[in-house]
């Protein structure tokens, strides 16, 4: 059974409020992105790009420890952006083991 955050991400997908992939995220305006979600298993360059986006959009970044591709329903996807403020707040309000908020420092 999926977690609450997985369900909220599913709502984002159905509402068209989840942008998947760094190329698509790069085209967004600063005010569009409310939350970034990164695959915890991604490579170092992808992590750097996620941090660059985090600084550019001035938004929180959460890290999914496992199952990211299944959750966002896109193979080989390492980064996703939530464009809906209410869903982003709901995701951030959840405290689940598979997700952790990035607060600075090295991403492990």
Contact map, one row per residue, 1 for C-alpha under 8 A:
111000000000000000000000000000000000000000000000000000000000000000000000000000000000000000000000000000000000
111101100000000000000000000000000000000000000000000000000000000000000000000000000000000000000000000000000000
111111100000000000000000000000000000000000000000000000000000000000000000000000000000000000000001000000000000
011111110000000000000000000000000000000000000000000000000000000000000000000000000000000000100100000000000000
001111111000000000000000000000000000000000000000000000000000000000000000000000000000000000100101000000000000
011111111100000000000000000000000000000000000000000000000000000000000010000000000000000000000000000000000000
011111111110000000000000000000000000000000000000000000000000000000000000000000000000000000000000000000000000
000111111111000000000000000000000000000000000000000000000000000000000000000000000000001001100000000000000000
000011111111100001000000000000000000000000000000000000000000000000000011000000000000000000000000000000000000
000001111111110000000000000000000000000000000000000000000000000000000011000000000000000000000000000000000000
000000111111111000000000000000000000000000000000000000000000000000000000000000000000000000000000000000000000
000000011111111111000000000000000000000000000000000000000000000000000000000000000101001000000000000000000000
000000001111111111000000000000000000000000000000000000000000000000000001000000000000000000000000000000000000
000000000111111110000000000000000000000000000000000000000000000000000000000000000000000000000000000000000000
000000000011111111000000000000000000000000000000000000000000000000000000000000000000000000000000000000000000
000000000001111111100000000000000000000000000000000000000000000000000000000000000000000000000000000000000000
000000000001111111100000000000000000000000000000000000000000000000000000000000000111000000000000000000000000
000000001001101111110000000000000000000000000000000000000000000000000000000000011110000000000000000000000000
000000000000000111111001100000000000000000000000000000000000000000000000000000011110000000000000000000000000
000000000000000001111101100000000000000000000000000000000000000000000001010010111000000000000000000000000000
000000000000000000111111100000000000000000000000000000000000000000000000000011110000000000000000000000000000
000000000000000000011111110000000000000000000000100000000000000000000000000001110000000000000000000000000000
000000000000000000001111111000000000000000000000000000000000000000000000000000000000000000000000000000000000
000000000000000000111111111100000000000000000000000000000000000000000000000000000000000000000000000000000000
000000000000000000111111111100000000000000000000000000000000000000000000000000011000000000000000000000000000
000000000000000000000111111100000000000000000000000010000000000000000000000000000000000000000000000000000000
000000000000000000000011111110000000000000000000000000000000000000000000000000000000000000000000000000000000
000000000000000000000001111111011000000000000000000000000000000000000000000000000000000000000000000000000000
000000000000000000000000001111111000000000000000000000000000000000000000000000000000000000000000000000000000
000000000000000000000000000111111000000000000000000000011100000000000000000000000000000000000000000000000000
000000000000000000000000000011111100000000000000000000001000000000000000000000000000000000000000000000000000
000000000000000000000000000111111100000000000000000000000000000000000000000000000010000000000000000000000000
000000000000000000000000000111111111000000000000000000001010000000000000000000001111000000000000000000000000
000000000000000000000000000000111111000000000000000000001011000000000000000000001111100100000000000000000000
000000000000000000000000000000001111100000000000000000000011110000000000000000001110000100000000000000000000
000000000000000000000000000000001111110000000000010001000011110000000000000000111100000000000000000000000000
000000000000000000000000000000000011111000000000000000000000111100000000000000111100000000000000000000000000
000000000000000000000000000000000001111101000010010000000000111100010000000001110000000000000000000000000000
000000000000000000000000000000000000111111000000000000000000001111011000000011100000000000000000000000000000
000000000000000000000000000000000000011111000000000000000000001111000000000000000000000000000000000000000001
000000000000000000000000000000000000001111100000000000000000000011000000000000000000000000000000000000000000
000000000000000000000000000000000000011111110110000000000000000000000000000001000000000000000000000000000000
000000000000000000000000000000000000000011111110000000000000000000000000000000000000000000000000000000000000
000000000000000000000000000000000000000001111111000000000000000000000000000000000000000000000000000000000000
000000000000000000000000000000000000000000111111100000000000000000000000000000000000000000000000000000000000
000000000000000000000000000000000000000001111111110000000000000000000000000001000000000000000000000000000000
000000000000000000000000000000000000010001111111111000000000000000000000000000000000000000000000000000000010
000000000000000000000000000000000000000000011111111100000000000000000000000000000000000000000000000000000000
000000000000000000000100000000000000000000001111111110000000000000000000000000000000000000000000000000000000
000000000000000000000000000000000001010000000111111111000000000000000000000000100000000000000000000000000000
000000000000000000000000000000000000000000000011111111100000000000000000000000000000000000000000000000000000
000000000000000000000000000000000000000000000001111111110000000000000000000000000000000000000000000000000000
000000000000000000000000010000000000000000000000111111111000000000000000000000000000000000000000000000000000
000000000000000000000000000000000001000000000000011111111111100000000000000000000000000000000000000000000000
000000000000000000000000000000000000000000000000001111111110000000000000000000000000000000000000000000000000
000000000000000000000000000001000000000000000000000111111100000000000000000000000000000000000000000000000000
000000000000000000000000000001101100000000000000000011111110000000000000000000000000000000000000000000000000
000000000000000000000000000001000000000000000000000001111111000000000000000000000000000000000000000000000000
000000000000000000000000000000001111000000000000000001101111100000000000000000000000000000000000000000000000
000000000000000000000000000000000111000000000000000001000111110000000000000000000000000000000000000011000000
000000000000000000000000000000000011110000000000000001000011111000000000000000000000000000000000000011000000
000000000000000000000000000000000011110000000000000000000001111100000000000000000000000000000000001111000000
000000000000000000000000000000000000111100000000000000000000111110000000000000000000000000000000001111000000
000000000000000000000000000000000000111100000000000000000000011111110000000000000000000000000000011100000000
000000000000000000000000000000000000001110000000000000000000001111110000000000000000000000000000011100000000
000000000000000000000000000000000000001110000000000000000000000111110000000000000000000000000000010000000000
000000000000000000000000000000000000000000000000000000000000000111111110000000000000000000000000000000000000
000000000000000000000000000000000000011000000000000000000000000111111111000011000000000000000000000000000000
000000000000000000000000000000000000001000000000000000000000000000111111111111000000000000000000000000000000
000000000000000000000000000000000000000000000000000000000000000000111111111000000000000000000000000000000000
000001001100000000000000000000000000000000000000000000000000000000111111100000000000000000000000000000000000
000000001100100000010000000000000000000000000000000000000000000000011111110010010000000000000000000000000000
000000000000000000000000000000000000000000000000000000000000000000001111111000000000000000000000000000000000
000000000000000000010000000000000000000000000000000000000000000000001101111110000000000000000000000000000000
000000000000000000000000000000000000000000000000000000000000000000001100111110000000000000000000000000000000
000000000000000000000000000000000000000000000000000000000000000000001000011111000000000000000000000000000000
000000000000000000011000000000000000001000000000000000000000000000011001011111110000000000000000000000000000
000000000000000000001100000000000000011001000100000000000000000000011000000111110000000000000000000000000000
000000000000000000011100000000000001111000000000010000000000000000000000000011111000000000000000000000000000
000000000000000001111100100000000001110000000000000000000000000000000001000011111100000000000000000000000000
000000000000000001110000100000001111100000000000000000000000000000000000000000111110000000000000000000000000
000000000001000011100000000000001111100000000000000000000000000000000000000000011111101100000000000000000000
000000000000000011100000000000011110000000000000000000000000000000000000000000001111100100000000000000000000
000000000001000010000000000000001100000000000000000000000000000000000000000000000111111100000000000000000000
000000000000000000000000000000000100000000000000000000000000000000000000000000000111111110000000000000000000
000000000000000000000000000000000000000000000000000000000000000000000000000000000001111111000000000000000000
000000010001000000000000000000000000000000000000000000000000000000000000000000000101111111100000000000000000
000000000000000000000000000000000110000000000000000000000000000000000000000000000111111111110000000000000000
000000000000000000000000000000000000000000000000000000000000000000000000000000000000111111111000000000000000
000000010000000000000000000000000000000000000000000000000000000000000000000000000000011111111100000000000000
000110010000000000000000000000000000000000000000000000000000000000000000000000000000001111111100000000000000
000000000000000000000000000000000000000000000000000000000000000000000000000000000000000111111110000000000000
000000000000000000000000000000000000000000000000000000000000000000000000000000000000000011111110000000000000
000110000000000000000000000000000000000000000000000000000000000000000000000000000000000001111111000000000000
000000000000000000000000000000000000000000000000000000000000000000000000000000000000000000011111101100000000
001010000000000000000000000000000000000000000000000000000000000000000000000000000000000000000111111100000000
000000000000000000000000000000000000000000000000000000000000000000000000000000000000000000000011111100000000
000000000000000000000000000000000000000000000000000000000000000111000000000000000000000000000001111100000000
000000000000000000000000000000000000000000000000000000000000011110000000000000000000000000000011111110000000
000000000000000000000000000000000000000000000000000000000000011110000000000000000000000000000011111111000000
000000000000000000000000000000000000000000000000000000000001111000000000000000000000000000000000001111100000
000000000000000000000000000000000000000000000000000000000001111000000000000000000000000000000000000111110010
000000000000000000000000000000000000000000000000000000000000000000000000000000000000000000000000000011111000
000000000000000000000000000000000000000000000000000000000000000000000000000000000000000000000000000001111110
000000000000000000000000000000000000000000000000000000000000000000000000000000000000000000000000000000111110
000000000000000000000000000000000000000000000000000000000000000000000000000000000000000000000000000000011111
000000000000000000000000000000000000000000000010000000000000000000000000000000000000000000000000000001011111
000000000000000000000000000000000000000100000000000000000000000000000000000000000000000000000000000000000111
